[in-house]
Amino acid sequence: MRPSSSGGTRLELDRRNGLIAGLCAGIARWLDIDVTWVRIACVIGAVVLTKVAIGCYAVGWLLLDDRGDP
């Protein structure tokens, strides 16, 4: 994953800031960008490549660890 000045940021689900599973919020946190941009990209991907986008989202949701936030 991508290291940062805070000691390293792992790609994890972010359920605290997420809407469904926290995948987009986790990706946005990992890339250090606004979650809105990641959500827009997911919606565009879902419209253009429906089956692929849904499959990728499901795989990411199942494979990534939860951040553990309450």
N, C-alpha and C positions, 0 to 999 in steps of 0.2 A: 504494500500500500504506500501511500504518499506520506513521508515524514513532514512534520511541521515544527515550528519553534517551540511549541508547547509540549514537546516530548514525543510526538508521533500521534497521528490521528488514524484510527482504524475505520474501515468501512463497516458500519454497523447500522442496524435498524434504529430509528429515533422515534419511538412511540409517543414520547411527550409532545413533539412538534408535528407528528404525522396525522394524516386524516384517516387513512385506512389501515395500513400496516406499518407505516413509518419508513418505507423504502425510499421514497422521494426525499423526505427530510434527512435521512441518513446520507444519501448521495450528495445532497446540497451541503451538508455539514462537512463531508469528506472533501468536496471540491472547493469549499469556502465561498459559496455563492448563495444568492437568495433562493429559497425553496420554490418560489413562484416560477422561476425559469425552468427548473427541473420538472415541475408539474406540467408546464406548457409543453415541454418537449415530450413528456409521456403521453399527453393527450394527442398531440400531432402524430406521434408514433402509433398510437392506438387507432387513429383514423386511417392512416396510410397503410400500415402493416398490422392489421388487427390481430391475427393469430400469433404472429411473431412477438408483438409487443406484450400481449397478455401472457404468453409463455415465458418471456424474459422476466416479467414482473413476478410471476409465480415462482420461478426458479430463484430469483433474488430474495424473495420473501422467505423461502424455505431454507436457503443456504446461509444467510447472514445471521450473525449473532445479534441478540437484543442488547441494547446499551445498559439495561438494568435500571433505568430511571423509574421511579414510582409513578 
